[in-house]
Amino acid sequence: MKNIKGFTLVELLIVIVIIGILAGIAVPTYQSYIEKARFSEVILAAKPFQTAVTIELQSGEGIETLNTGENGIPQAPKASKNLVSVNVTNGVVTATGTKAAGGYTYILEPVDNGAAWTVAGTCVEAGLCKS
């Protein structure tokens, strides 16, 4: 007989099983990274509003007058692929993500005239933002 070289069927099946296991682990992890990356746009969109509220509070402005588009607080940004809205009501910044970004909310509430902030919202439970 001739010297035949190649892979046996068992060797090929083992390789296919290993690739399947690795794909089963990698796909959910990859989806988690994509969701975190998309939601980071929501967090970044809220930062200018957080800064504006801090400046106004430390300037002596009352928290009840700090609303979107008033007293130095910027107008709400346009919606994007990952961002539904950012609103400020009585100094509390609320940013909402689209369905592509998980549909989670990111809520920032000032403490001690904006020197510190508490983070809340559905993003905390999902592990997309830190409280």
DSSP file (Angstrom, degrees, kcal/mol; ACC not computed):
  #  RESIDUE AA STRUCTURE BP1 BP2  ACC     N-H-->O    O-->H-N    N-H-->O    O-->H-N    TCO  KAPPA ALPHA  PHI   PSI    X-CA   Y-CA   Z-CA
    1    1 A M              0   0    0      0, 0.0     2,-0.1     0, 0.0     0, 0.0   0.000 360.0 360.0 360.0 152.2    0.0    0.0    0.0
    2    2 A K        -     0   0    0      1,-0.1     2,-1.1     0, 0.0     0, 0.0  -0.429 360.0-103.0 -75.4 155.3    1.0    3.5   -0.6
    3    3 A N        -     0   0    0     -2,-0.1     2,-0.5     2,-0.0    -1,-0.1  -0.704  44.3-164.9 -81.0  99.8    1.9    5.7    2.4
    4    4 A I        -     0   0    0     -2,-1.1     2,-0.4     2,-0.0    -1,-0.0  -0.757   2.8-164.6 -93.8 128.8   -1.3    7.8    2.8
    5    5 A K        +     0   0    0     -2,-0.5     2,-0.3     2,-0.0    -2,-0.0  -0.878  34.6  88.2-113.5 146.5   -1.0   10.9    4.9
    6    6 A G  S    S-     0   0    0     -2,-0.4     2,-0.3     2,-0.0    -2,-0.0  -0.940  70.9 -58.0 157.3-175.5   -3.9   12.9    6.3
    7    7 A F        -     0   0    0     -2,-0.3     2,-0.1     1,-0.0    -2,-0.0  -0.719  44.5-127.3 -97.5 146.6   -6.3   13.3    9.2
    8    8 A T     >  -     0   0    0     -2,-0.3     4,-2.0     1,-0.1     5,-0.2  -0.442  27.6-109.1 -83.1 165.2   -8.6   10.6   10.4
    9    9 A L  H  > S+     0   0    0      1,-0.2     4,-2.3     2,-0.2     5,-0.2   0.876 119.0  54.4 -62.3 -38.6  -12.3   11.2   10.8
   10   10 A V  H  > S+     0   0    0      2,-0.2     4,-2.3     1,-0.2    -1,-0.2   0.911 106.7  50.9 -63.4 -43.4  -12.0   11.0   14.6
   11   11 A E  H  > S+     0   0    0      1,-0.2     4,-1.9     2,-0.2    -1,-0.2   0.912 111.1  48.4 -62.1 -42.3   -9.3   13.7   14.6
   12   12 A L  H  X S+     0   0    0     -4,-2.0     4,-2.2     1,-0.2    -1,-0.2   0.893 110.6  50.9 -65.0 -40.0  -11.5   16.0   12.5
   13   13 A L  H  X S+     0   0    0     -4,-2.3     4,-2.4     2,-0.2    -1,-0.2   0.886 108.2  52.5 -65.5 -38.4  -14.5   15.4   14.8
   14   14 A I  H  X S+     0   0    0     -4,-2.3     4,-2.3     2,-0.2    -1,-0.2   0.914 109.5  49.0 -63.4 -42.6  -12.4   16.2   17.9
   15   15 A V  H  X S+     0   0    0     -4,-1.9     4,-2.4     2,-0.2    -2,-0.2   0.912 110.9  50.3 -63.1 -42.7  -11.2   19.5   16.3
   16   16 A I  H  X S+     0   0    0     -4,-2.2     4,-2.2     1,-0.2    -2,-0.2   0.901 110.5  49.5 -63.4 -41.3  -14.8   20.4   15.4
   17   17 A V  H  X S+     0   0    0     -4,-2.4     4,-2.2     2,-0.2    -1,-0.2   0.914 110.7  49.8 -64.0 -43.1  -16.0   19.7   19.0
   18   18 A I  H  X S+     0   0    0     -4,-2.3     4,-2.4     2,-0.2    -2,-0.2   0.914 111.2  48.9 -62.7 -43.3  -13.2   21.8   20.4
   19   19 A I  H  X S+     0   0    0     -4,-2.4     4,-2.5     1,-0.2    -1,-0.2   0.901 110.3  52.2 -63.1 -40.3  -14.1   24.7   18.1
   20   20 A G  H  X S+     0   0    0     -4,-2.2     4,-2.1     2,-0.2    -2,-0.2   0.900 109.8  48.1 -62.1 -42.0  -17.7   24.4   19.1
   21   21 A I  H  X S+     0   0    0     -4,-2.2     4,-1.3     2,-0.2    -2,-0.2   0.927 112.5  48.5 -65.2 -45.5  -16.9   24.6   22.8
   22   22 A L  H  X S+     0   0    0     -4,-2.4     4,-2.6     1,-0.2     3,-0.2   0.900 111.8  49.4 -62.6 -40.6  -14.7   27.6   22.3
   23   23 A A  H  X S+     0   0    0     -4,-2.5     4,-2.4     1,-0.2    -1,-0.2   0.885 106.7  56.5 -65.3 -38.0  -17.4   29.3   20.2
   24   24 A G  H  < S+     0   0    0     -4,-2.1    -1,-0.2     1,-0.2    -2,-0.2   0.803 114.3  39.3 -63.7 -29.1  -20.0   28.6   22.9
   25   25 A I  H  X S+     0   0    0     -4,-1.3     4,-1.0    -3,-0.2    -2,-0.2   0.852 116.9  49.0 -85.2 -39.4  -17.8   30.3   25.5
   26   26 A A  H  X S+     0   0    0     -4,-2.6     4,-2.7    -5,-0.2     5,-0.2   0.866 100.9  61.1 -74.4 -38.1  -16.7   33.2   23.3
   27   27 A V  H  X S+     0   0    0     -4,-2.4     4,-2.3     1,-0.2     5,-0.2   0.928 106.2  43.9 -62.3 -49.4  -20.0   34.4   21.8
   28   28 A P  H  > S+     0   0    0      0, 0.0     4,-1.9     0, 0.0    -1,-0.2   0.893 115.5  50.1 -63.0 -36.2  -21.7   35.3   25.1
   29   29 A T  H  X S+     0   0    0     -4,-1.0     4,-2.0     2,-0.2    -2,-0.2   0.918 110.5  49.6 -65.0 -43.0  -18.6   37.1   26.3
   30   30 A Y  H  X S+     0   0    0     -4,-2.7     4,-2.2     1,-0.2    -1,-0.2   0.895 109.1  51.9 -62.8 -41.6  -18.3   39.0   23.1
   31   31 A Q  H  X S+     0   0    0     -4,-2.3     4,-2.2     1,-0.2    -1,-0.2   0.872 107.6  53.0 -64.4 -36.8  -22.0   40.1   23.3
   32   32 A S  H  X S+     0   0    0     -4,-1.9     4,-2.3     2,-0.2    -1,-0.2   0.909 108.6  49.5 -64.0 -42.3  -21.3   41.3   26.8
   33   33 A Y  H  X S+     0   0    0     -4,-2.0     4,-2.4     1,-0.2    -2,-0.2   0.893 110.1  51.0 -63.6 -39.7  -18.4   43.4   25.6
   34   34 A I  H  X S+     0   0    0     -4,-2.2     4,-2.5     2,-0.2    -2,-0.2   0.921 109.9  49.4 -64.1 -43.5  -20.5   44.9   22.8
   35   35 A E  H  X S+     0   0    0     -4,-2.2     4,-2.4     1,-0.2    -2,-0.2   0.914 111.8  48.6 -62.8 -43.1  -23.3   45.8   25.3
   36   36 A K  H  X S+     0   0    0     -4,-2.3     4,-1.4     1,-0.2    -1,-0.2   0.907 111.7  49.8 -62.9 -42.0  -20.7   47.5   27.6
   37   37 A A  H  X S+     0   0    0     -4,-2.4     4,-0.6     1,-0.2    -2,-0.2   0.905 112.4  46.9 -64.6 -41.4  -19.2   49.4   24.7
   38   38 A R  H >X S+     0   0    0     -4,-2.5     3,-0.9     1,-0.2     4,-0.6   0.897 111.6  50.3 -67.7 -39.6  -22.6   50.6   23.5
   39   39 A F  H 3X S+     0   0    0     -4,-2.4     4,-1.9     1,-0.2     3,-0.5   0.752  95.0  72.4 -72.8 -21.3  -23.7   51.7   27.0
   40   40 A S  H 3X S+     0   0    0     -4,-1.4     4,-2.6     1,-0.2    -1,-0.2   0.825  90.9  59.8 -61.9 -28.8  -20.4   53.6   27.4
   41   41 A E  H <X S+     0   0    0     -3,-0.9     4,-1.9    -4,-0.6    -1,-0.2   0.877 103.6  50.6 -63.8 -37.0  -21.8   56.2   25.0
   42   42 A V  H  X S+     0   0    0     -4,-0.6     4,-1.1    -3,-0.5    -2,-0.2   0.920 111.4  47.4 -65.8 -43.9  -24.8   56.7   27.3
   43   43 A I  H  X S+     0   0    0     -4,-1.9     4,-0.9     1,-0.2     3,-0.5   0.920 112.5  48.9 -63.7 -44.3  -22.4   57.3   30.3
   44   44 A L  H  < S+     0   0    0     -4,-2.6     3,-0.4     1,-0.2    -1,-0.2   0.845 106.3  56.8 -65.7 -33.8  -20.2   59.6   28.3
   45   45 A A  H  < S+     0   0    0     -4,-1.9     4,-0.4     1,-0.2    -1,-0.2   0.796 105.7  51.9 -67.4 -27.4  -23.3   61.6   27.1
   46   46 A A  H  X S+     0   0    0     -4,-1.1     4,-2.1    -3,-0.5     3,-0.3   0.717  90.7  79.2 -80.8 -21.4  -24.3   62.2   30.8
   47   47 A K  H  X S+     0   0    0     -4,-0.9     4,-2.5    -3,-0.4     5,-0.2   0.882  89.0  51.2 -60.3 -44.2  -20.8   63.6   31.8
   48   48 A P  H  > S+     0   0    0      0, 0.0     4,-2.3     0, 0.0    -1,-0.2   0.873 111.7  49.4 -61.7 -33.1  -21.2   67.2   30.4
   49   49 A F  H  > S+     0   0    0     -4,-0.4     4,-2.4    -3,-0.3    -2,-0.2   0.884 109.5  51.3 -70.8 -38.6  -24.6   67.4   32.2
   50   50 A Q  H  X S+     0   0    0     -4,-2.1     4,-2.3     2,-0.2    -1,-0.2   0.924 111.7  47.6 -61.4 -44.9  -23.0   66.2   35.5
   51   51 A T  H  X S+     0   0    0     -4,-2.5     4,-2.5     2,-0.2    -2,-0.2   0.914 111.3  50.5 -63.2 -43.7  -20.2   68.8   35.1
   52   52 A A  H  X S+     0   0    0     -4,-2.3     4,-2.3     1,-0.2    -1,-0.2   0.901 110.8  48.5 -63.3 -41.4  -22.7   71.6   34.4
   53   53 A V  H  X S+     0   0    0     -4,-2.4     4,-2.7     2,-0.2     5,-0.2   0.920 111.0  51.2 -64.8 -42.7  -24.8   70.7   37.4
   54   54 A T  H  X S+     0   0    0     -4,-2.3     4,-2.5     1,-0.2    -2,-0.2   0.933 110.9  48.1 -59.0 -46.9  -21.7   70.6   39.6
   55   55 A I  H  X S+     0   0    0     -4,-2.5     4,-1.0     1,-0.2    -1,-0.2   0.923 113.8  46.4 -60.8 -45.3  -20.6   74.1   38.4
   56   56 A E  H  <>S+     0   0    0     -4,-2.3     5,-2.5     2,-0.2     4,-0.4   0.897 112.5  49.6 -67.6 -39.8  -24.0   75.6   39.0
   57   57 A L  H ><5S+     0   0    0     -4,-2.7     3,-1.2     1,-0.2    -1,-0.2   0.915 112.1  47.7 -64.7 -41.7  -24.4   74.0   42.4
   58   58 A Q  H 3<5S+     0   0    0     -4,-2.5    -1,-0.2     1,-0.3    -2,-0.2   0.660 105.8  60.1 -75.5 -13.8  -21.0   75.3   43.5
   59   59 A S  T 3<5S-     0   0    0     -4,-1.0    -1,-0.3    -3,-0.2    -2,-0.2   0.501 125.7-101.3 -86.1  -5.6  -21.9   78.7   42.1
   60   60 A G  T < 5S+     0   0    0     -3,-1.2    -3,-0.2    -4,-0.4     2,-0.2   0.505  70.9 149.0 100.8   5.9  -24.8   78.9   44.5
   61   61 A E      < -     0   0    0     -5,-2.5    -1,-0.3    -6,-0.2     2,-0.2  -0.486  52.3-109.6 -72.0 142.2  -27.6   78.0   42.2
   62   62 A G    >   -     0   0    0     -2,-0.2     3,-1.5     1,-0.1     4,-0.2  -0.486  17.6-129.9 -73.1 141.8  -30.5   76.1   43.8
   63   63 A I  G >  S+     0   0    0      1,-0.3     3,-1.4     2,-0.2    -1,-0.1   0.811 105.1  63.2 -63.1 -30.8  -30.9   72.5   42.9
   64   64 A E  G 3  S+     0   0    0      1,-0.3    -1,-0.3    26,-0.1    26,-0.2   0.662 100.2  54.3 -70.7 -14.0  -34.5   72.9   42.1
   65   65 A T  G <  S+     0   0    0     -3,-1.5     2,-1.1    25,-0.1    -1,-0.3   0.413  82.0 101.1 -96.8   1.0  -33.7   75.3   39.3
   66   66 A L    <   +     0   0    0     -3,-1.4    25,-2.6    -4,-0.2     2,-0.3  -0.735  47.5 140.4 -94.7  97.9  -31.3   73.0   37.5
   67   67 A N    >   -     0   0    0     -2,-1.1     3,-2.2     3,-0.2     6,-0.3  -0.884  61.4 -69.1-132.0 161.7  -33.2   71.5   34.6
   68   68 A T  T 3  S+     0   0    0     20,-2.1     7,-0.2    -2,-0.3     3,-0.1  -0.276 119.6   6.8 -54.7 126.5  -32.3   70.6   31.0
   69   69 A G  T 3  S+     0   0    0      5,-1.5     2,-0.3     4,-0.3    -1,-0.3   0.534 111.7  99.7  80.3   7.2  -31.7   73.8   28.9
   70   70 A E  S X  S+     0   0    0     -3,-2.2     3,-1.8     4,-0.2    -3,-0.2  -0.937  79.3   2.1-127.8 149.3  -32.0   76.2   31.9
   71   71 A N  T 3  S-     0   0    0     -2,-0.3    -1,-0.2     1,-0.3   -10,-0.1   0.844 133.5 -40.7  50.3  47.3  -29.5   78.0   34.2
   72   72 A G  T 3  S+     0   0    0      1,-0.3    -1,-0.3    -3,-0.1   -17,-0.1   0.448 105.3 127.4  85.7  -0.4  -26.3   76.8   32.4
   73   73 A I    <   -     0   0    0     -3,-1.8    -4,-0.3    -6,-0.3    -1,-0.3  -0.787  62.2-116.4 -89.4 130.0  -27.5   73.2   31.9
   74   74 A P        -     0   0    0      0, 0.0    -5,-1.5     0, 0.0    -4,-0.2  -0.098  30.0 -96.1 -62.9 162.1  -27.1   72.2   28.2
   75   75 A Q        -     0   0    0     -7,-0.2    -6,-0.1    -6,-0.2    -7,-0.0  -0.376  54.3 -85.0 -68.7 157.1  -30.0   71.3   25.9
   76   76 A A        -     0   0    0      1,-0.1    -1,-0.1    -2,-0.1    11,-0.1  -0.417  49.2-118.1 -64.7 137.6  -30.7   67.6   25.6
   77   77 A P        -     0   0    0      0, 0.0     9,-0.3     0, 0.0     2,-0.1  -0.300  33.5 -92.7 -72.7 162.3  -28.6   65.9   22.9
   78   78 A K        -     0   0    0      1,-0.1     5,-0.1     7,-0.1     7,-0.1  -0.426  47.8 -98.8 -70.9 150.0  -30.1   64.3   19.8
   79   79 A A        -     0   0    0     -2,-0.1     2,-0.2    -3,-0.1     5,-0.2  -0.348  46.3-175.6 -65.7 150.6  -30.9   60.6   20.0
   80   80 A S        -     0   0    0      3,-2.5    -1,-0.1    -3,-0.1    18,-0.0  -0.656  46.0 -74.8-133.3-169.6  -28.3   58.3   18.5
   81   81 A K  S    S+     0   0    0     -2,-0.2    19,-0.3     1,-0.2    20,-0.2   0.823 132.7  21.2 -61.4 -31.3  -27.9   54.6   17.8
   82   82 A N  S    S+     0   0    0     18,-0.1    16,-1.6     1,-0.1     2,-0.5   0.523 115.4  70.7-115.3  -9.5  -27.1   54.0   21.5
   83   83 A L  E     +A   97   0A   0     14,-0.3    -3,-2.5     1,-0.2    14,-0.2  -0.946  41.3 175.1-119.9 125.6  -28.7   57.0   23.3
   84   84 A V  E     -     0   0A   0     12,-2.9     2,-0.3    -2,-0.5    13,-0.2   0.903  67.6 -33.4 -86.4 -54.1  -32.4   57.7   23.7
   85   85 A S  E     -A   96   0A   0     11,-1.2    11,-2.6    -6,-0.1     2,-0.4  -0.995  37.1-146.4-163.1 160.4  -32.1   60.8   25.9
   86   86 A V  E     +A   95   0A   0     -2,-0.3     2,-0.4    -9,-0.3     9,-0.2  -0.980  29.0 175.4-132.6 123.6  -30.3   62.7   28.6
   87   87 A N  E     -A   94   0A   0      7,-2.6     7,-3.1    -2,-0.4     2,-0.5  -0.956  20.9-153.4-129.7 147.3  -32.5   64.9   30.9
   88   88 A V  E     +A   93   0A   0     -2,-0.4   -20,-2.1     5,-0.2     2,-0.4  -0.987  16.9 174.5-119.0 124.3  -31.7   66.9   34.0
   89   89 A T  E >  S-A   92   0A   0      3,-2.1     3,-1.9    -2,-0.5   -22,-0.2  -0.973  74.5 -19.6-132.0 117.5  -34.6   67.4   36.5
   90   90 A N  T 3  S-     0   0    0     -2,-0.4   -23,-0.2     1,-0.3   -26,-0.1   0.868 128.4 -51.9  53.2  40.0  -33.9   69.2   39.8
   91   91 A G  T 3  S+     0   0    0    -25,-2.6     2,-0.6     1,-0.2    -1,-0.3   0.348 110.2 123.1  83.5  -6.5  -30.2   68.5   39.4
   92   92 A V  E <   -A   89   0A   0     -3,-1.9    -3,-2.1   -26,-0.2     2,-0.5  -0.799  52.3-147.8 -93.3 124.1  -30.6   64.8   38.8
   93   93 A V  E     -AB  88 108A   0     15,-2.4    15,-3.0    -2,-0.6     2,-0.5  -0.797  15.7-175.3 -94.7 125.3  -29.1   63.6   35.5
   94   94 A T  E     -AB  87 107A   0     -7,-3.1    -7,-2.6    -2,-0.5     2,-0.4  -0.977   1.9-177.3-124.5 119.5  -30.9   60.7   33.8
   95   95 A A  E     -AB  86 106A   0     11,-2.9    11,-2.9    -2,-0.5     2,-0.4  -0.941   7.5-161.1-116.3 137.9  -29.5   59.1   30.7
   96   96 A T  E     -AB  85 105A   0    -11,-2.6   -12,-2.9    -2,-0.4   -11,-1.2  -0.966   6.6-144.4-123.9 133.1  -31.3   56.3   28.8
   97   97 A G  E     -A   83   0A   0      7,-2.8   -14,-0.3    -2,-0.4   -15,-0.1  -0.537  21.1-111.9 -91.2 159.2  -29.9   53.9   26.3
   98   98 A T    > > -     0   0    0    -16,-1.6     5,-2.8    -2,-0.2     3,-0.5  -0.187  39.0 -94.8 -76.8 176.7  -31.5   52.4   23.3
   99   99 A K  G > 5S+     0   0    0      1,-0.2     3,-1.5     3,-0.2    -1,-0.1   0.860 127.4  59.1 -61.8 -34.7  -32.5   48.8   22.9
  100  100 A A  G 3 5S+     0   0    0    -19,-0.3    -1,-0.2     1,-0.3   -62,-0.1   0.824 107.5  46.3 -63.3 -30.8  -29.2   48.3   21.1
  101  101 A A  G < 5S-     0   0    0     -3,-0.5     3,-0.4   -20,-0.2    -1,-0.3   0.242 132.4 -92.7 -94.7  11.8  -27.4   49.5   24.2
  102  102 A G  T < 5 -     0   0    0     -3,-1.5    -3,-0.2     1,-0.2    -2,-0.1   0.249  48.6-100.9  99.2 -12.4  -29.6   47.3   26.5
  103  103 A G  S   <S+     0   0    0     -5,-2.8    -1,-0.2     1,-0.2    -4,-0.2   0.695  73.8 150.9  71.1  18.2  -32.3   49.9   27.2
  104  104 A Y        -     0   0    0     -3,-0.4    -7,-2.8    -6,-0.3     2,-0.3  -0.378  40.1-130.2 -83.1 160.9  -30.8   50.6   30.6
  105  105 A T  E     -B   96   0A   0     -9,-0.2    18,-1.9    -2,-0.1     2,-0.4  -0.830   8.9-157.3-110.2 152.3  -30.9   53.9   32.6
  106  106 A Y  E     -B   95   0A   0    -11,-2.9   -11,-2.9    -2,-0.3     2,-0.5  -0.978  14.3-171.8-129.6 113.8  -28.0   55.8   34.2
  107  107 A I  E     -BC  94 120A   0     13,-2.6    13,-2.6    -2,-0.4     2,-0.5  -0.935   6.2-170.4-117.7 126.7  -29.0   58.1   37.0
  108  108 A L  E     -BC  93 119A   0    -15,-3.0   -15,-2.4    -2,-0.5    11,-0.2  -0.964   3.8-174.1-115.7 126.7  -26.6   60.6   38.6
  109  109 A E  E     - C   0 118A   0      9,-2.3     9,-2.7    -2,-0.5   -17,-0.1  -0.983  23.3-124.6-123.6 126.6  -27.7   62.4   41.8
  110  110 A P  E     - C   0 117A   0      0, 0.0     2,-0.4     0, 0.0     7,-0.2  -0.379  22.7-168.7 -72.4 145.7  -25.5   65.2   43.3
  111  111 A V  E  >> + C   0 116A   0      5,-3.1     5,-2.0     1,-0.2     4,-0.6  -0.985  69.0   9.4-128.9 141.1  -24.4   65.0   46.9
  112  112 A D  T >45S-     0   0    0     -2,-0.4     3,-1.5     1,-0.2    -1,-0.2   0.942 135.8 -49.7  55.6  54.1  -22.8   67.8   48.9
  113  113 A N  T 345S-     0   0    0      1,-0.3    -1,-0.2    -3,-0.2   -53,-0.1   0.835 111.1 -49.8  55.5  37.5  -23.4   70.5   46.2
  114  114 A G  T 345S+     0   0    0      2,-0.3    -1,-0.3    -3,-0.2    -2,-0.2   0.476 108.8 118.5  85.7   2.1  -22.0   68.3   43.4
  115  115 A A  T <<5S+     0   0    0     -3,-1.5     2,-0.3    -4,-0.6    -3,-0.2   0.807  86.8  17.1 -69.3 -27.7  -18.7   67.4   45.2
  116  116 A A  E   <S-C  111   0A   0     -5,-2.0    -5,-3.1   -62,-0.0     2,-0.4  -0.946  73.2-152.3-139.1 160.0  -19.9   63.7   45.1
  117  117 A W  E     -C  110   0A   0     -2,-0.3     2,-0.4    -7,-0.2    -9,-0.0  -0.989   8.3-141.6-135.6 142.2  -22.4   61.9   43.0
  118  118 A T  E     -C  109   0A   0     -9,-2.7    -9,-2.3    -2,-0.4     2,-0.5  -0.863  18.4-146.3-100.5 141.4  -24.5   58.7   43.6
  119  119 A V  E     +C  108   0A   0     12,-0.6     2,-0.2    -2,-0.4   -11,-0.2  -0.907  30.0 151.1-109.2 132.0  -25.0   56.4   40.7
  120  120 A A  E     +C  107   0A   0    -13,-2.6   -13,-2.6    -2,-0.5     3,-0.2  -0.785  13.5  95.9-142.4-174.5  -28.2   54.5   40.3
  121  121 A G  S >> S-     0   0    0     -2,-0.2     3,-1.0   -15,-0.2     4,-0.7  -0.472  85.0 -62.2 113.7 175.0  -30.4   53.1   37.5
  122  122 A T  H 3> S+     0   0    0      1,-0.2     4,-1.4     2,-0.2    -1,-0.1   0.675 121.5  72.6 -71.9 -16.1  -30.9   49.7   35.9
  123  123 A C  H 3>>S+     0   0    0    -18,-1.9     5,-2.4    -3,-0.2     6,-1.1   0.798  90.1  60.1 -68.1 -27.2  -27.3   49.8   34.6
  124  124 A V  H X45S+     0   0    0     -3,-1.0     3,-0.9   -19,-0.3    -1,-0.2   0.940 106.0  45.4 -65.8 -47.0  -26.0   49.1   38.1
  125  125 A E  H 3<5S+     0   0    0     -4,-0.7    -1,-0.2     1,-0.2    -2,-0.2   0.823 112.7  52.0 -65.6 -31.0  -27.9   45.8   38.4
  126  126 A A  H 3<5S-     0   0    0     -4,-1.4    -1,-0.2     1,-0.0    -2,-0.2   0.563 112.5-120.2 -82.1  -8.4  -26.7   44.9   34.9
  127  127 A G  T <<5S+     0   0    0     -3,-0.9    -3,-0.2    -4,-0.6    -2,-0.1   0.699  81.3 117.9  78.3  19.8  -23.1   45.6   35.8
  128  128 A L  S   <S+     0   0    0     -5,-2.4     2,-0.3     1,-0.1    -4,-0.2   0.625  78.3  24.1 -93.9 -15.7  -22.7   48.3   33.1
  129  129 A C  S    S-     0   0    0     -6,-1.1     2,-0.4    -8,-0.1    -2,-0.2  -0.970  81.0-116.6-144.4 159.3  -22.0   51.1   35.5
  130  130 A K              0   0    0     -2,-0.3    -6,-0.1     1,-0.1    -7,-0.0  -0.773 360.0 360.0-101.5 140.2  -20.6   51.3   39.1
  131  131 A S              0   0    0     -2,-0.4   -12,-0.6    -7,-0.1    -1,-0.1   0.447 360.0 360.0 -87.1 360.0  -22.6   52.6   42.0
